[in-house]
Amino acid sequence: MASRLLHRLRHALTGDGPGEAAAGPEAEQFPESSELEDDDAEGLSSRLSGTLSFTSAEDDEDQDDEDDEEADHDPPPDGDRAAGEDAGPSCAHAERSPPPDGQRGSQLLTRQLQDFWKKSRNTLVPQRLLFEVTSANVVKDPPSKYVLYTLAVMGPGPPGRQPAQISRRYSDFERLHRNLQRQFRGPMAAISFPRKRLRRNFTAETIARRSRAFEQFLGHLQAVPELRQAPDLQDFFVLPELRRAQSLTCTGLYREALALWANAWQLQAQLGVPSGPDRPLLALAGLAVCHQELEDPGEARACCEKALQLLGDKSPHPFLAPFLEAHVRLSWHLGLDKHQSEARLQALQEAGLTPTPPPSLKELLIKEVLD
């Protein structure tokens, strides 16, 4: 199984894989073409058996009509989405089965991805992001029932970097596919998508097929420059993480929010699309606030320095004065040099470009509207 997986990854990097197929009459269409054949489905089910959680055949027959991800195209309210997508320990309705064997399998997969990137870093082959479904959990949130797919996102970077992760459900992938089809009819013509099913959505075979199909779908999107830079694709990866992190920060759950801000920052670093500094700055502001609230001023100051490097000497940005103020205060607390940041902040105030005192990072973070 490991050899088959590495074979797939090599093809993804060298361009020999299905993502390079040309559009035409023989191009794959989305009813069945992007799903696994029976033999592959069996292998993928075995690979994911440690982390997937399936219902019985009888339960599947009873619950098919309740599969809201097939019938409902509109996103659920933010509060309900957060509860389903977080899929954390507090989600009482999630059916999970994380035995030690599954955890070891997931760790092995991460090491394989890292080793493969190490070997390919110095080659002339263009490097792309790799996507791997590491778990798929059946979530019951009455009256809804759906499958939450967790994907590892691995890209070029330091050898020791851990993959970023996202958790999405079928309706999220379908919404992305629908939006991109409306905007990019030509490039999307050759990109397949797993079909909707009216029954048997929670069987091991269906989940395994969709897991492989979602990996291929995202890989194909990343292989097309026009699609890779699409705002809808960037929103798919980053926006849910930022919203959940902001919500947790506003409610004072700083330790939980810290992990989400870090994941959002890592996702944006790996996506590497120049979409402007606002979202990376927001992630750094969230990290700085959480580190400060958790009494780690050194890490908070480091986040402020990264943000000030991103901002550079450009015209005043709404986040500039708050980052300068935080950097001055944290530097004073740690006994480090603060004169340069203090001078920049004073110049902004004398020019009337920011109030005295400027808003704090936390205030700006809470008021930021994510759309």
ZIDA-V534882 format. One record per residue. N is the residue number from 1. RES is the residue in one letter. SS is DSSP state (2 for helix, 1 for strand, 0 for the rest). NEAR is the number of other C-alpha atoms within 8 Angstrom. D_LAST is the distance of its C-alpha to the last C-alpha in Angstrom with 1 decimal. Layout:
{{N	RES	SS	NEAR	D_LAST} {N	RES	SS	NEAR	D_LAST}}
This chain:
{{1	M	0	6	41.1} {2	A	2	5	40.1} {3	S	2	6	41.9} {4	R	2	7	40.0} {5	L	2	8	36.7} {6	L	2	10	37.6} {7	H	2	8	39.0} {8	R	2	9	35.6} {9	L	2	9	33.9} {10	R	2	8	36.5} {11	H	2	10	36.0} {12	A	2	13	32.2} {13	L	2	11	32.9} {14	T	2	9	35.9} {15	G	0	8	34.3} {16	D	0	9	37.0} {17	G	0	10	34.7} {18	P	2	6	33.4} {19	G	2	12	30.3} {20	E	2	9	32.7} {21	A	0	8	34.2} {22	A	0	6	34.4} {23	A	0	8	33.2} {24	G	0	6	36.0} {25	P	0	4	37.9} {26	E	0	5	38.4} {27	A	0	9	34.7} {28	E	0	9	33.2} {29	Q	0	11	31.7} {30	F	0	11	29.3} {31	P	0	9	31.7} {32	E	0	8	33.6} {33	S	0	11	33.7} {34	S	0	14	30.9} {35	E	0	10	32.3} {36	L	0	13	35.1} {37	E	0	7	38.7} {38	D	2	6	40.6} {39	D	2	7	42.1} {40	D	2	8	38.8} {41	A	2	12	37.2} {42	E	2	10	40.1} {43	G	2	9	39.6} {44	L	2	11	35.9} {45	S	2	11	36.5} {46	S	2	7	39.1} {47	R	2	9	36.7} {48	L	2	12	34.1} {49	S	0	8	36.7} {50	G	0	13	36.3} {51	T	0	15	32.6} {52	L	0	12	32.1} {53	S	1	10	32.7} {54	F	0	9	34.2} {55	T	0	9	35.6} {56	S	0	7	39.1} {57	A	2	7	40.1} {58	E	2	6	41.0} {59	D	2	8	37.8} {60	D	2	13	35.9} {61	E	2	9	38.0} {62	D	2	7	37.3} {63	Q	2	9	33.5} {64	D	2	11	32.7} {65	D	2	7	32.0} {66	E	2	8	29.5} {67	D	0	12	27.2} {68	D	2	9	23.9} {69	E	2	11	22.2} {70	E	2	11	24.7} {71	A	2	6	24.6} {72	D	0	8	21.1} {73	H	0	8	18.5} {74	D	0	4	15.7} {75	P	0	8	13.7} {76	P	0	6	15.3} {77	P	0	6	13.9} {78	D	2	6	12.0} {79	G	2	6	15.3} {80	D	2	8	17.3} {81	R	2	10	15.2} {82	A	2	9	15.5} {83	A	2	9	19.1} {84	G	2	10	19.8} {85	E	2	10	17.9} {86	D	2	8	19.2} {87	A	0	11	22.7} {88	G	0	5	24.3} {89	P	0	5	27.6} {90	S	0	5	26.4} {91	C	0	10	25.6} {92	A	0	5	28.9} {93	H	0	7	28.6} {94	A	1	11	28.0} {95	E	1	9	31.1} {96	R	0	9	31.6} {97	S	0	8	34.6} {98	P	0	9	34.3} {99	P	0	8	38.0} {100	P	2	7	39.2} {101	D	2	8	39.9} {102	G	2	12	36.3} {103	Q	2	11	35.1} {104	R	2	8	37.8} {105	G	2	10	36.6} {106	S	2	9	33.0} {107	Q	2	8	34.4} {108	L	2	8	36.7} {109	L	2	8	33.9} {110	T	2	10	32.0} {111	R	2	8	35.3} {112	Q	2	9	35.9} {113	L	2	9	32.6} {114	Q	2	13	33.3} {115	D	2	9	36.9} {116	F	2	9	36.0} {117	W	2	11	33.6} {118	K	2	8	36.4} {119	K	2	7	38.9} {120	S	2	8	36.8} {121	R	0	8	35.4} {122	N	0	5	38.4} {123	T	0	5	38.8} {124	L	0	4	38.0} {125	V	0	7	35.9} {126	P	0	6	32.3} {127	Q	0	8	30.2} {128	R	0	10	27.2} {129	L	0	12	25.0} {130	L	1	11	26.7} {131	F	1	11	25.2} {132	E	1	8	27.3} {133	V	1	12	26.8} {134	T	1	11	28.4} {135	S	1	10	28.1} {136	A	1	14	27.3} {137	N	1	14	27.5} {138	V	1	16	28.2} {139	V	1	13	26.2} {140	K	1	11	27.6} {141	D	1	9	25.3} {142	P	0	5	27.5} {143	P	0	6	27.4} {144	S	1	9	25.2} {145	K	1	14	26.4} {146	Y	1	12	24.7} {147	V	1	11	25.1} {148	L	1	14	22.7} {149	Y	1	13	23.2} {150	T	1	12	23.0} {151	L	1	12	23.1} {152	A	1	13	24.4} {153	V	1	13	23.0} {154	M	1	13	25.7} {155	G	0	12	26.0} {156	P	0	10	28.2} {157	G	0	6	28.8} {158	P	0	5	31.3} {159	P	0	8	33.6} {160	G	0	5	32.9} {161	R	0	7	29.1} {162	Q	0	7	27.9} {163	P	0	9	25.6} {164	A	1	10	21.9} {165	Q	1	10	21.0} {166	I	1	10	18.4} {167	S	1	10	19.0} {168	R	1	10	17.9} {169	R	1	12	19.6} {170	Y	2	11	21.0} {171	S	2	11	18.5} {172	D	2	10	15.7} {173	F	2	10	18.1} {174	E	2	8	19.0} {175	R	2	9	15.6} {176	L	2	11	15.2} {177	H	2	9	18.7} {178	R	2	8	18.4} {179	N	2	9	15.5} {180	L	2	12	17.4} {181	Q	2	10	20.6} {182	R	2	7	19.4} {183	Q	2	6	18.5} {184	F	0	9	21.3} {185	R	2	9	24.3} {186	G	2	5	26.8} {187	P	2	10	25.5} {188	M	2	9	24.4} {189	A	0	9	27.8} {190	A	0	12	29.4} {191	I	0	13	26.7} {192	S	0	11	27.6} {193	F	0	13	25.7} {194	P	0	13	27.4} {195	R	0	7	28.4} {196	K	0	6	27.7} {197	R	0	7	30.6} {198	L	0	8	31.9} {199	R	0	7	34.0} {200	R	0	10	34.5} {201	N	0	11	30.9} {202	F	0	11	31.8} {203	T	0	12	34.9} {204	A	2	8	35.3} {205	E	2	9	35.8} {206	T	2	10	32.7} {207	I	2	11	30.5} {208	A	2	14	32.3} {209	R	2	13	32.0} {210	R	2	11	28.2} {211	S	2	11	27.9} {212	R	2	12	29.7} {213	A	2	13	27.9} {214	F	2	11	24.4} {215	E	2	11	25.9} {216	Q	2	10	27.3} {217	F	2	12	24.3} {218	L	2	9	22.1} {219	G	2	13	25.1} {220	H	2	12	25.6} {221	L	2	10	22.1} {222	Q	2	11	22.5} {223	A	2	10	25.9} {224	V	0	9	24.8} {225	P	2	7	23.5} {226	E	2	7	21.8} {227	L	2	12	19.8} {228	R	2	11	19.4} {229	Q	0	9	17.4} {230	A	0	8	15.1} {231	P	2	6	11.4} {232	D	2	9	11.2} {233	L	2	11	13.7} {234	Q	2	10	12.1} {235	D	2	9	8.9} {236	F	2	10	11.7} {237	F	2	10	13.5} {238	V	2	11	11.3} {239	L	2	11	7.9} {240	P	2	9	10.1} {241	E	2	13	12.4} {242	L	2	13	10.3} {243	R	2	9	9.1} {244	R	2	11	12.8} {245	A	2	14	14.2} {246	Q	2	12	12.5} {247	S	2	8	13.8} {248	L	2	12	17.2} {249	T	2	13	17.5} {250	C	2	8	17.0} {251	T	0	6	19.7} {252	G	0	6	22.0} {253	L	0	9	22.2} {254	Y	2	11	22.3} {255	R	2	8	24.3} {256	E	2	9	22.0} {257	A	2	14	18.9} {258	L	2	13	20.9} {259	A	2	8	21.3} {260	L	2	12	17.6} {261	W	2	15	16.8} {262	A	2	10	19.9} {263	N	2	11	18.8} {264	A	2	12	15.4} {265	W	2	11	17.4} {266	Q	2	9	20.0} {267	L	2	13	17.8} {268	Q	2	11	16.5} {269	A	2	7	20.1} {270	Q	2	11	21.4} {271	L	2	8	19.0} {272	G	0	6	20.2} {273	V	0	7	18.2} {274	P	0	4	18.1} {275	S	0	4	14.4} {276	G	0	5	14.9} {277	P	0	8	15.4} {278	D	2	6	12.3} {279	R	2	7	11.1} {280	P	2	9	14.9} {281	L	2	11	15.5} {282	L	2	9	13.1} {283	A	2	13	14.9} {284	L	2	14	18.2} {285	A	2	15	17.5} {286	G	2	15	16.9} {287	L	2	13	20.1} {288	A	2	13	22.0} {289	V	2	11	21.3} {290	C	2	14	22.2} {291	H	2	13	25.3} {292	Q	2	11	26.4} {293	E	2	8	26.2} {294	L	0	8	28.1} {295	E	0	6	30.7} {296	D	0	9	30.3} {297	P	2	11	30.3} {298	G	2	8	31.4} {299	E	2	10	28.3} {300	A	2	15	26.1} {301	R	2	13	28.0} {302	A	2	8	27.6} {303	C	2	12	23.8} {304	C	2	15	24.1} {305	E	2	9	26.5} {306	K	2	9	24.3} {307	A	2	12	21.5} {308	L	2	11	24.2} {309	Q	2	7	25.4} {310	L	2	8	22.0} {311	L	2	10	21.9} {312	G	0	6	25.5} {313	D	0	4	27.2} {314	K	0	6	24.4} {315	S	0	4	23.8} {316	P	0	6	22.5} {317	H	0	8	18.9} {318	P	2	6	17.3} {319	F	2	9	17.8} {320	L	2	10	21.4} {321	A	2	13	23.4} {322	P	2	12	21.9} {323	F	2	13	22.6} {324	L	2	14	26.0} {325	E	2	13	26.9} {326	A	2	12	26.0} {327	H	2	13	28.1} {328	V	2	12	31.0} {329	R	2	8	31.1} {330	L	2	12	30.9} {331	S	2	12	33.5} {332	W	2	10	35.8} {333	H	2	8	35.5} {334	L	2	8	36.4} {335	G	0	6	39.1} {336	L	0	7	37.5} {337	D	0	7	37.4} {338	K	0	10	34.9} {339	H	2	7	36.6} {340	Q	2	7	34.4} {341	S	2	11	31.1} {342	E	2	11	33.0} {343	A	2	8	34.3} {344	R	2	9	30.9} {345	L	2	11	29.4} {346	Q	2	8	32.6} {347	A	2	8	32.3} {348	L	2	11	28.8} {349	Q	2	11	30.0} {350	E	2	7	33.2} {351	A	0	7	31.4} {352	G	0	7	29.3} {353	L	0	8	26.0} {354	T	0	9	25.0} {355	P	0	8	26.4} {356	T	0	5	29.1} {357	P	0	4	28.2} {358	P	0	9	24.7} {359	P	0	9	21.8} {360	S	0	9	21.9} {361	L	2	12	19.4} {362	K	2	9	18.9} {363	E	2	8	18.2} {364	L	2	10	15.6} {365	L	2	11	14.0} {366	I	2	9	13.9} {367	K	2	6	12.6} {368	E	0	6	9.6} {369	V	0	4	6.3} {370	L	0	6	3.8} {371	D	0	3	0.0}}
